[in-house]
Amino acid sequence: MASFPSGAAARIKTLALGDYSLNIGQGLLAYTGFAGGKSGLVTGIKRNSPTLRPYSSVNEANFLRGAALTAMPWKDVEITVFGSYRRRDANLVLPDSLSEDTLAPFFTALDLDGLHRTPSELSDRNAITLGLWGARLAYGRRRWRLGINALRQSFNTPMSPRPQLYNQYYFRGAHPANYSVDYSLWWRNLHFFGETALSGNGAVATVNGLLAGLDRKIDLAVLYRRYPRHYQALLAHAFAENSQPRNESGLYIGIELRPLSQWTLSAYVDIWRNPWLQYLIDSPSDGWEYRCRLSYLQKRRLEAYLEIRTKNQALGVDRWDYPVDFVILSQRRQLRLHLSYKLTKALEWRSRLDLGFADNDINERQRGMVIYQDFLLRPIGFPLSFTTRLALFDTDGYAARFYAYENDLLNHFSIPAYYERGMRFYINVRYRPLKTVTLELRYAQTWRGEHVSQANTQKQLSMQLRWVMGS
């Protein structure tokens, strides 16, 4: 990846050769870089990444491989062209001489986990090839910008998910295509943004948002999305409750108040509807969620917050005597108390307590808690640093699980679920003997059971060597 700020190549803004990320508009066509969803940062709802970025993650699926170029042939005009060709892991189904049902090879889904542990996983490795190409034309001034985008993909083997009621509108074929228009507009203290996209089958999806500074102490965020059940975009990653922007319409409203210096009150509410069936949910459904956080911050010294979160969504319940499941409303409510304190310039202590329950009309209420302690040692000017955590958790079951972000190797992260009863420990050690060389080691272990000596144990060891050439 290279940039050309001046000179004869000044019209070439970015050149990518090899592995790169492609981020278009608000993610309705393609967004292969990191894109957050709903979080404590209640106004962080807009996709903002550059169109082209070097790919540095350890994920083996979510990137393009080939060449891409962004150029500015005229003032205020930006053109991006991109192409990619690579092999992908997929659930490949080969012709069966004993059955007439499989006359030609096809694949049912792309594998995204990058795991190759079992014979089945190994057989899926690099099973298909995927070609991709497209372009983006953007024109803008200081207060507005408009983009027109086109993307086309080509598989060497057709995609054909196994027929189910919930997936009958999923893409099937070998040549998906998508087109979109995205925009950004600033007017006084208001910022409007959005994208409207068309998939090859004629479905139109749209997402539109507003960021507003109502006062120097009040910020507002509003986002509306409408993704039809038959919208098809395999690389899409737009703002949504589900992992893919399809079969969903919803409204999100977030607000942040700063009534006093060092104090912040933030909250959001999100309401959505799924007009078609989903995996394990055999009817149209809807849901809603809210989060409220009160924070106190002493810059470079102390951060503390109290947060409550409630989520209501559909839950499918098996019926042994009927092919269609019950659909009921499930509620999860969680309370979090978090404290982060700088003991010294090099040593930070973090402590967190999570309490909560999960409830529905059929099963008994499940309760649970998690408490953990983190220590982060990052000496200035010293080549060795580490982070470590010890977590204790006790829940009645998986429904009352808690998620917590964990520090990991560079360009990698993990957010495991804490459930049942047990303990989890990890330590990351980073050694940087030279400016260009970084060696990292991570060890994590989880115990689940009434007693550590009799518990089910999971262990994980990770290592990484990073060498930056040309520095």
Secondary structure, 3 states (H helix, E strand, C coil): CEECCCHHHCCEEEEEEEEEEEECCCCCCEECCCCCCCCCCCCCCCCCCCCEEECCCCCCCCCEEEEEEEEEEECCEEEEEEEEEEEECEEEECCCCCCCCCCCCEEEEECCCCCCCCHHHHHCCCCEEEEEEEEEEEEECCCEEEEEEEEEEEECCCECCCCCCCCCCCCCECCCEEEEEEEEEEECCEEEEEEEEEECCCCEEEEEEEEEEEECCEEEEEEEEEECCCCCCCECCCCCCCCCCCCEEEEEEEEEECCCCCEEEEEEEEEEEECCCECCECCCEEEEEEEEEEEEEECCCEEEEEEEEEEEEEEEECCCCCCCCEEEEEEEEEEEEEEEEECCCCEEEEEEEEEEEEEECCCCCEEEEEEEEEEEECCCCCCEEEEEEEEEEEECCHHHCEECCECCCCCCCECCEECCEEEEEEEEEEEEEECCEEEEEEEEEEEECCCHHHCEEEEEEEEEEEECCCC
